[in-house]
Amino acid sequence: MVRPHLPLNALRAFEASARHLSFTNAAIELRVTQAAVSHQVKGLESRLNVTLFNRLPRGLMLTREGETLLPSLRDAFDRIASTLEHFESGHYREVLRVGAVGTLAVGWLLPRLRDFQEQHPFIDLRLSTNNNRVDIAAEGLDYAIRFGTGAWHGVDALRILEAPLSALCIPEIAEQLSTPADLAQHTLLRSYRSDEWQQWFAAAGVSTRMPVPRDIVFDSSIAMMEAAMQGAGIALAPPLMFARHLRAETIRQPFNVTVTMGSYWLTRLQSRTESPAMAAFRNWLVEAASTDGG
């Protein structure tokens, strides 16, 4: 089937008239005369051999054919406008949407974003945070950085960083700890993974027959560390993500004992073709992580 070659001006005149249901208001928007808009629409109807509007005494009413054409045409104009907005100074600005577990975003990624922006000034990064529960498709993400084993259905996963967990607490509590077993006398803060502290105590060589300590469960390491900094207990969290607090000595790591419960992974849908912006972010992320033993 041979498709008719439709003039852009006529399509634009129809779309504007359909939004306003008025040739006059469409003409004002397009900065042409009412007669010019009417003429363009009539020409389009002639080319398509259909009637797009019923002309009424006080305006217009879309016909069934007009209602059929309008959504596709409106979507096309919106997509063109969206694409044109990405051009700046002769360059195309790509939008990159990344979701990241909050701990990594705040503790590791944000301090390094300036370097990414300097290397890729024409990529507009849209960063959202989560508590490690994310739906890439539903949220319209290009990438999601999450913590775990890398086994997620329907996604490709690239290991970025190892982030072993260790006991972290305020200096006042750290001074009360002589051996790892002393932690049992304090409130322990943990995530939803119930066996974290058991594995840490095992790595520290502490008997599994010790009394079960009190604990508080968090869905975010950021919230857990905030509680730890308020003196609510001892957190089991990745020191790498809280390096600034350790350097400032507002938090201490009393024992050099760590346990690995997973890694940070860069994930994308297997059905998602990697764009130039995605490739640039992946390469930058891998290089930045390699300096931290990723």
Secondary structure, DSSP 4 states (H G I P E B T S, - for coil): -PPP---HHHHHHHHHHHHHT-HHHHHHHHTS-HHHHHHHHHHHHHHHTS--EEEETTEEEE-HHHHHHHHHHHHHHHHHHHHHHTEETTEEPEEEEEEEEHHHIIIIIGGGHHHHHHH-TTEEEEEEEESS---TTTTT-SEEEEEESS--TTEEEEEEEE--BEEEB-HHHHTT-SSGGGGGGS-EEE-S-TTHHHHHHHHTT--TTSPPPPEEE-S-HHHHHHHHHTTS-EEEE-GGGGHHHHHHTSSB--S---B---EEEEEEETTSPPPHHHHHHHHHHHHHHHTTT-
